[in-house]
């Protein structure tokens, strides 16, 4: 993902690019805030449809096409991205006390009748996991197991057994975040999205982890 900022006579524009797709935010004359998602490469997205050229059989989640027929789905994907971007932006002004965000995560929970361990947001491994799932490139289309594997393991492995081990380990980590309500699975896909609660909580925890003692003391 790349980002750039431009100051123009009519206002400020910030743009985030992932491949050929982007999210832009404009400050129109300091009076109107506009967020816009542009999808130039729809192949990374899915639409529930029949196979192209065939109206028989059951529809399935297939590659999003760059045509008029799939325009409603593109508009829906773009709108959801705009909403998630604004939700993430809103966490900057959130007044929730850090204690209220952290305490529930630091206790074990029950999820699907199984006990799930507590999170330790200040520990390296759990903090790295939180920082990975909240990255900006996952805002448009969510994240997959393989995306998190690439971020948590600095060196790729060609060994099939090691690949399976890493994938299974990340699956358990994603399950941990889902159990604590920080992550949601996108139905009928292998992708996940950070929940509104997760965006506020993760932003607060990561900011606190990187803050100096002096900065924390001043706001205590």
C-alpha positions in Angstrom: 0.0 0.0 0.0 1.2 3.5 -0.8 -0.2 6.9 0.5 0.4 10.4 -0.7 -0.9 13.9 0.4 -1.5 16.9 -1.9 -2.4 20.4 -0.9 -4.5 22.2 -3.6 -6.2 25.6 -3.7 -9.6 23.9 -3.1 -8.3 21.9 -0.1 -6.3 18.8 0.9 -6.4 15.4 -0.7 -5.0 12.2 0.8 -4.9 9.0 -1.3 -4.2 5.4 -0.3 -3.4 3.0 -3.2 -3.5 -0.8 -3.2 -2.6 -2.2 -6.6 -4.9 -0.3 -9.0 -7.6 0.5 -6.4 -7.6 3.4 -4.1 -9.4 5.3 -1.2 -9.3 9.1 -1.3 -10.4 11.7 1.1 -10.9 15.4 0.2 -11.2 18.4 2.3 -13.3 20.7 0.1 -12.5 24.3 1.0 -12.4 23.3 4.7 -16.2 22.8 4.7 -17.0 19.4 3.2 -15.2 16.1 3.9 -15.6 13.6 1.0 -14.4 10.0 0.9 -14.2 8.1 -2.3 -13.3 4.5 -3.2 -12.1 3.9 -6.8 -12.0 0.3 -8.1 -10.0 0.0 -11.3 -9.0 -3.7 -10.8 -12.2 -5.5 -9.7 -10.7 -9.0 -9.9 -9.8 -8.9 -6.2 -13.5 -8.8 -5.3 -16.3 -11.3 -5.5 -19.9 -11.0 -6.7 -22.7 -13.6 -6.2 -23.7 -14.6 -9.7 -24.1 -17.3 -12.3 -21.2 -18.3 -14.5 -20.8 -15.9 -17.3 -22.9 -16.8 -20.3 -24.9 -19.3 -18.3 -28.2 -18.7 -16.5 -28.7 -22.3 -15.3 -27.4 -23.9 -12.2 -26.7 -22.4 -8.8 -25.0 -19.0 -8.5 -21.7 -18.8 -6.6 -19.3 -16.2 -5.4 -17.3 -15.4 -8.6 -14.8 -12.8 -9.7 -16.2 -9.3 -10.0 -16.3 -8.1 -13.6 -15.6 -4.7 -15.0 -19.0 -4.2 -16.6 -22.4 -2.6 -16.1 -24.0 -5.8 -14.8 -21.8 -5.9 -11.7 -22.0 -2.2 -11.1 -24.4 -2.5 -8.1 -21.9 -4.8 -6.4 -19.0 -2.5 -7.1 -21.0 0.4 -5.6 -21.8 -1.7 -2.5 -18.1 -2.7 -2.0 -17.1 0.9 -2.4 -19.7 2.2 0.0 -18.7 -0.3 2.6 -15.0 0.7 2.2 -16.0 4.4 2.7 -17.8 3.5 5.8 -14.9 1.5 7.3 -12.5 4.3 6.5 -14.6 6.9 8.2 -15.1 4.5 11.2 -11.4 4.1 11.5 -10.9 7.9 11.3 -13.5 8.4 14.0 -11.4 6.4 16.5 -9.0 9.3 16.6 -11.6 11.3 18.5 -13.0 8.5 20.6 -13.2 9.3 24.3 -13.5 5.7 25.5 -11.2 5.1 28.5 -8.3 2.7 27.7 -9.2 0.6 30.7 -12.6 -0.2 29.2 -11.0 -1.3 26.0 -8.2 -3.4 27.5 -9.8 -5.2 30.5 -12.2 -7.4 28.5 -9.4 -8.6 26.3 -7.2 -9.5 29.2 -9.8 -12.1 30.4 -10.4 -15.5 28.9 -13.7 -15.9 27.0 -16.1 -18.7 25.9 -16.6 -18.9 22.2 -18.5 -21.7 20.4 -18.5 -23.6 23.8 -14.7 -23.5 24.0 -12.4 -21.5 26.3 -10.3 -19.0 24.5 -7.3 -17.4 26.2 -6.9 -13.8 27.1 -4.9 -11.3 25.0 -1.9 -9.5 26.2 -1.9 -6.4 24.1 1.5 -5.1 25.4 3.3 -8.4 24.7 5.3 -8.5 21.4 3.4 -11.4 19.7 -0.1 -10.2 20.4 0.8 -6.6 19.6 2.3 -7.7 16.3 -0.9 -9.6 15.5 -3.1 -6.6 16.3 -0.9 -4.3 14.2 -1.0 -6.8 11.3 -4.8 -7.1 11.0 -5.5 -3.3 11.3 -3.2 -2.4 8.4 -4.7 0.0 5.8 -4.4 -2.3 2.8 -7.0 -4.6 4.3 -9.6 -1.8 4.6 -11.1 -2.4 1.1 -11.3 -6.1 0.8 -10.4 -7.6 4.2 -7.6 -9.9 5.0 -6.8 -13.6 4.5 -4.8 -16.1 6.5 -2.0 -15.9 3.9 -1.8 -12.1 4.3 -1.2 -12.4 8.1 1.3 -15.2 7.6 3.3 -12.9 5.3 3.3 -10.2 7.9 4.1 -12.3 11.0 6.9 -14.4 9.4 9.7 -12.3 8.0 11.1 -15.1 5.8 8.9 -17.1 3.4 9.2 -20.9 3.5 9.1 -23.3 0.6 8.7 -26.3 2.9 5.1 -27.6 2.6 5.0 -28.8 6.2 6.2 -25.5 7.5 3.6 -23.7 5.4 0.9 -25.8 6.9 2.2 -25.1 10.4 2.3 -21.4 9.9 -1.2 -21.4 8.4 -2.6 -23.4 11.3 -0.9 -21.1 13.8 -2.4 -18.0 12.1 -5.9 -19.7 12.0 -5.7 -20.0 15.8 -4.7 -16.3 16.1 -7.6 -15.2 13.9 -9.9 -17.4 15.9 -8.6 -15.6 19.1 -9.5 -12.2 17.7 -12.9 -13.4 16.5 -13.6 -14.7 20.0 -12.8 -11.4 21.5 -15.0 -9.6 19.0 -12.2 -7.8 17.2 -12.5 -9.6 13.9 -15.5 -10.8 11.8 -15.5 -13.3 9.0 -16.9 -12.3 5.7 -19.7 -14.8 4.8 -19.0 -17.3 2.1 -15.3 -16.2 1.8 -12.0 -16.8 3.5 -11.6 -13.1 4.3 -11.9 -11.2 7.6 -12.7 -7.6 8.5 -11.8 -5.8 11.7 -15.0 -4.9 13.6 -16.0 -1.4 14.6 -15.2 -2.3 18.2 -11.9 -3.7 17.0 -10.8 -0.6 15.2 -11.4 1.6 18.3 -9.8 -1.0 20.7 -6.7 -1.8 18.5 -6.0 1.9 17.7 -6.1 2.7 21.5 -3.9 -0.2 22.5 -1.3 0.3 19.8 -1.1 4.0 20.5 -0.7 3.4 24.3 2.0 0.8 23.6 4.1 3.3 21.6 3.4 6.3 23.9 6.2 7.5 26.3 5.7 7.5 30.0 5.8 11.3 29.9 2.9 11.4 27.4 0.8 9.0 29.4 1.5 10.8 32.6 0.3 14.1 31.1 -3.1 12.7 30.3 -3.5 10.6 33.4 
